[in-house]
Amino acid sequence: ACAGRLASHLGLEIVNQGLRVVQVFNRDPAAGRPLADKIGAFFADDIREITLNADLYILAVSDSALVELAAKLRLTNKTVVHTSGTMEMDVLKPISASIGVFYPVQTFAPDRKIDFLQIPVCIEGNTKATEDLLTFFAKGFTQHIYYLNSEKRRILHLGAVFASNFTNYIY
């Protein structure tokens, strides 16, 4: 087992881009530690052990885990983003003053090679500085960057799920 599909692909791509992943957090060491080891990051399974010296915190977790983290995690004045296509950006308000969304529009299969250059990424930030940071970050992956608010991103996500998953199901 390894960390979630998006977290795994994104972590590997961040390292491939020459950036450093400081830490991988996962409640399940059997799931999170292999990814941390693979990308040379520290591992934490206790929310109190999350480092406070990163430039960007990416919560690549399920929607239910996102709600749970928002209730417990405090990273005041750190930039915190989630990767959900359906959750409002504002779910992160309790965590930090600098929040946003980094949503790659792609299905991430466990053993599938992903070409991030071909993936559109939707960005939303609560401030221009947050959007600028996310734009800079996204440009390391793709030139297909789109700025969508939470409502438009939810509609896009629904369309993407229907186009991909429904078609595969029917097939």
TORLUMTI-731166 format. One record per atom (N, C-alpha, C): x, y, z. Coordinates in steps of 0.02 Angstrom, whole numbers, padded with zeros to 5 digits, always signed. Last residue first. Layout:
! TORLUMTI-731166
XYZ;...
//
This chain:
! TORLUMTI-731166
-00931+00054-01058;-00889+00012-01100;-00880-00057-01069;-00991+00110-00947;-01033+00086-01001;-00994+00038-01046;-00875+00144-00875;-00924+00098-00846;-00968+00068-00901;-00815+00237-00960;-00780+00174-00943;-00829+00123-00915;-00913+00337-00955;-00895+00305-01019;-00861+00238-01007;-00907+00370-00820;-00969+00343-00847;-00955+00306-00913;-00774+00420-00806;-00798+00361-00769;-00860+00329-00799;-00768+00528-00906;-00719+00475-00896;-00749+00413-00865;-00884+00608-00907;-00850+00591-00970;-00803+00532-00962;-00914+00618-00769;-00962+00589-00815;-00927+00566-00879;-00799+00681-00723;-00818+00616-00696;-00866+00581-00744;-00808+00800-00795;-00750+00756-00804;-00766+00686-00779;-00928+00856-00746;-00921+00839-00817;-00864+00791-00830;-00890+00873-00611;-00946+00830-00629;-00943+00809-00702;-00785+00966-00629;-00772+00900-00600;-00828+00851-00617;-00855+01077-00678;-00803+01044-00719;-00790+00973-00694;-00931+01105-00564;-00965+01087-00626;-00915+01052-00673;-00828+01136-00474;-00874+01080-00458;-00910+01057-00522;-00775+01250-00534;-00734+01189-00528;-00777+01128-00514;-00878+01341-00517;-00861+01320-00585;-00818+01256-00584;-00874+01352-00375;-00935+01330-00410;-00919+01305-00480;-00743+01397-00345;-00766+01332-00320;-00828+01307-00358;-00670+01469-00495;-00694+01472-00426;-00724+01404-00408;-00523+01445-00590;-00594+01431-00581;-00613+01439-00507;-00407+01466-00705;-00427+01496-00642;-00503+01488-00636;-00292+01348-00773;-00357+01382-00777;-00376+01407-00707;-00160+01297-00872;-00180+01323-00807;-00244+01364-00815;-00062+01214-00953;-00135+01214-00956;-00162+01233-00887;+00068+01192-00942;+00050+01259-00967;-00026+01266-00972;+00136+01104-00799;+00094+01110-00859;+00087+01183-00880;+00232+01106-00696;+00200+01044-00717;+00168+01049-00786;+00276+01230-00667;+00326+01177-00667;+00298+01112-00693;+00159+01301-00658;+00198+01308-00720;+00256+01258-00723;+00117+01281-00527;+00085+01243-00581;+00126+01246-00645;+00196+01377-00457;+00202+01305-00442;+00175+01264-00501;+00144+01495-00512;+00216+01480-00517;+00227+01405-00507;+00011+01481-00468;+00027+01485-00540;+00100+01468-00552;+00027+01483-00330;+00001+01423-00362;+00014+01422-00437;+00074+01615-00315;+00115+01559-00293;+00092+01494-00327;-00037+01686-00365;+00028+01693-00397;+00074+01635-00378;-00136+01650-00272;-00144+01630-00342;-00077+01634-00379;-00080+01714-00159;-00090+01641-00160;-00097+01616-00231;-00083+01847-00201;-00019+01816-00184;-00025+01740-00184;-00220+01870-00214;-00178+01870-00274;-00111+01837-00260;-00314+01752-00113;-00280+01816-00123;-00240+01812-00188;-00371+01630-00120;-00410+01682-00087;-00377+01750-00091;-00368+01543-00277;-00335+01568-00216;-00376+01623-00185;-00369+01408-00385;-00409+01459-00351;-00371+01479-00289;-00343+01319-00535;-00316+01354-00477;-00368+01403-00451;-00328+01169-00622;-00371+01225-00602;-00346+01253-00537;-00235+01103-00751;-00237+01115-00679;-00280+01177-00666;-00232+00975-00874;-00253+01042-00854;-00256+01046-00777;-00094+00880-00925;-00150+00885-00878;-00168+00958-00865;+00019+00866-00999;-00045+00863-01034;-00105+00874-00989;+00123+00865-00910;+00121+00919-00959;+00054+00923-00995;+00112+00747-00838;+00083+00807-00810;+00079+00865-00859;+00079+00598-00882;+00115+00653-00913;+00083+00718-00890;+00094+00454-00783;+00056+00515-00795;+00102+00567-00827;+00077+00282-00788;+00123+00338-00798;+00082+00399-00817;-00009+00189-00666;-00011+00221-00732;+00038+00279-00735;-00038+00125-00550;+00023+00106-00585;+00027+00136-00655;-00160+00193-00499;-00100+00177-00459;-00036+00165-00498;-00228+00332-00589;-00227+00260-00576;-00160+00243-00542;-00310+00474-00579;-00244+00449-00563;-00248+00375-00543;-00390+00576-00692;-00398+00517-00650;-00328+00488-00640;-00386+00754-00690;-00359+00691-00714;-00378+00635-00665;-00353+00904-00666;-00412+00871-00694;-00389+00807-00729;-00288+00958-00515;-00272+00928-00579;-00332+00889-00605;-00308+01093-00420;-00348+01036-00442;-00327+01012-00511;-00278+01178-00290;-00235+01155-00345;-00266+01090-00368;-00342+01313-00201;-00355+01248-00230;-00306+01238-00287;-00308+01400-00043;-00323+01394-00114;-00337+01322-00134;-00262+01526+00078;-00290+01461+00058;-00303+01460-00017;-00204+01603+00211;-00185+01597+00141;-00206+01528+00116;-00239+01588+00341;-00264+01647+00308;-00250+01646+00233;-00288+01419+00389;-00240+01472+00374;-00275+01532+00343;-00392+01336+00441;-00322+01315+00443;-00274+01374+00437;-00521+01383+00421;-00497+01375+00490;-00423+01360+00495;-00526+01384+00275;-00522+01446+00314;-00499+01436+00386;-00549+01272+00197;-00482+01280+00227;-00475+01342+00271;-00670+01285+00142;-00664+01233+00193;-00597+01240+00229;-00659+01376+00037;-00669+01402+00105;-00667+01350+00160;-00662+01304-00080;-00597+01327-00055;-00603+01346+00019;-00773+01164-00078;-00762+01236-00079;-00691+01252-00054;-00747+01012-00168;-00750+01049-00105;-00737+01124-00115;-00727+00952-00292;-00795+00965-00269;-00799+01009-00207;-00599+00922-00324;-00638+00953-00375;-00706+00976-00351;-00462+00947-00211;-00529+00921-00225;-00563+00959-00282;-00343+00982-00157;-00343+00959-00226;-00411+00932-00248;-00303+01128-00059;-00328+01060-00067;-00331+01045-00141;-00172+01222+00021;-00219+01210-00034;-00244+01139-00030;-00100+01351+00113;-00128+01284+00116;-00179+01276+00060;+00031+01446+00166;-00014+01435+00110;-00034+01362+00108;+00024+01510+00333;+00055+01465+00284;+00006+01457+00226;-00045+01580+00430;-00002+01617+00384;+00040+01573+00338;-00065+01438+00530;-00076+01509+00523;-00023+01541+00479;-00113+01304+00527;-00051+01324+00495;-00055+01399+00479;-00193+01180+00608;-00184+01253+00610;-00115+01269+00584;-00314+01051+00600;-00249+01077+00578;-00246+01153+00581;-00447+01015+00632;-00392+01003+00679;-00327+01039+00663;-00540+01041+00535;-00561+01049+00604;-00503+01046+00653;-00473+01007+00420;-00491+01077+00429;-00512+01091+00501;-00469+00868+00433;-00408+00907+00440;-00423+00980+00454;-00606+00839+00406;-00575+00821+00470;-00511+00861+00483;-00616+00883+00275;-00659+00914+00326;-00629+00900+00395;-00526+00794+00217;-00515+00865+00212;-00554+00902+00266;-00585+00671+00234;-00523+00685+00272;-00507+00759+00271;-00689+00688+00142;-00705+00679+00213;-00643+00692+00257;-00617+00699+00021;-00658+00755+00045;-00674+00749+00119;-00449+00634+00036;-00521+00628+00019;-00559+00688+00047;-00305+00737-00006;-00341+00689+00035;-00414+00685+00012;-00188+00829-00014;-00212+00783-00066;-00245+00724-00031;-00150+00974+00030;-00191+00923+00062;-00223+00880+00007;+00001+01049+00033;-00049+01022-00013;-00085+00965+00022;+00078+01194+00077;+00049+01133+00106;-00007+01110+00060;+00228+01277+00047;+00161+01262+00023;+00139+01196+00053;+00345+01292+00116;+00320+01350+00080;+00248+01341+00057;+00372+01233+00286;+00363+01222+00214;+00335+01286+00182;+00388+01227+00425;+00436+01265+00385;+00431+01251+00310;+00321+01153+00517;+00296+01221+00506;+00342+01261+00461;+00271+00981+00504;+00321+01033+00506;+00290+01102+00491;+00169+00886+00607;+00175+00919+00542;+00222+00979+00549;+00145+00827+00728;+00213+00822+00701;+00222+00856+00633;+00013+00829+00755;+00055+00875+00795;+00127+00875+00770;-00038+00726+00679;-00049+00795+00655;-00005+00846+00693;+00059+00589+00647;+00025+00626+00700;+00021+00699+00678;+00139+00536+00556;+00072+00507+00560;+00031+00538+00616;+00263+00588+00442;+00227+00599+00505;+00159+00566+00501;+00424+00583+00366;+00357+00556+00372;+00328+00573+00440;+00525+00677+00252;+00510+00654+00319;+00439+00627+00320;+00571+00617+00088;+00538+00664+00133;+00532+00634+00203;+00609+00546-00028;+00659+00577+00016;+00631+00629+00063;+00520+00475-00102;+00535+00544-00124;+00582+00581-00078;+00514+00352-00037;+00526+00354-00109;+00547+00423-00134;+00479+00385+00094;+00544+00355+00080;+00563+00362+00006;+00349+00432+00070;+00399+00476+00100;+00469+00450+00085;+00289+00315+00021;+00295+00374-00021;+00349+00420+00006;+00299+00229+00136;+00331+00211+00072;+00339+00271+00025;+00222+00304+00235;+00295+00298+00240;+00328+00277+00175;+00082+00292+00206;+00119+00353+00194;+00195+00347+00194;+00037+00161+00235;+00019+00194+00172;+00065+00252+00157;+00087+00130+00358;+00096+00081+00305;+00080+00111+00237;+00042+00239+00437;+00113+00234+00418;+00125+00184+00361;-00097+00331+00417;-00077+00261+00414;-00004+00255+00392;-00111+00466+00409;-00129+00434+00472;-00106+00362+00476;+00021+00556+00338;-00033+00507+00326;-00047+00474+00393;+00123+00673+00263;+00082+00658+00322;+00028+00609+00300;+00283+00704+00213;+00222+00669+00195;+00186+00653+00259;+00388+00846+00186;+00357+00797+00230;+00295+00766+00198;+00453+00916+00085;+00481+00916+00152;+00454+00858+00192;+00500+00894-00074;+00444+00880-00030;+00472+00873+00039;+00579+01006-00181;+00586+00961-00123;+00520+00955-00087;+00599+01005-00360;+00578+01035-00297;+00584+00983-00241;+00622+00947-00480;+00679+00976-00445;+00661+01012-00381;+00523+00879-00538;+00530+00949-00559;+00588+00984-00523;+00524+00761-00468;+00549+00761-00537;+00560+00831-00563;+00457+00806-00352;+00528+00788-00348;+00560+00788-00418;+00330+00820-00409;+00363+00877-00376;+00438+00865-00373;+00304+00689-00450;+00313+00742-00500;+00347+00803-00470;+00290+00622-00327;+00343+00603-00373;+00356+00657-00425;+00177+00692-00277;+00240+00692-00241;+00299+00674-00286;+00081+00658-00375;+00101+00727-00365;+00168+00732-00329;+00068+00519-00357;+00088+00547-00421;+00115+00618-00414;+00030+00517-00218;+00088+00480-00243;+00113+00509-00309;-00086+00596-00214;-00028+00613-00173;+00035+00580-00199;-00169+00522-00300;-00148+00589-00319;-00086+00609-00279;-00178+00398-00224;-00155+00401-00294;-00130+00470-00314;-00115+00397-00054;-00166+00402-00106;-00137+00411-00175;+00026+00294-00006;-00018+00351+00002;-00066+00354-00057;+00016+00115-00025;+00053+00178-00026;+00001+00233-00015;+00042-00059+00000;+00000+00000+00000;+00044+00062+00000;
//
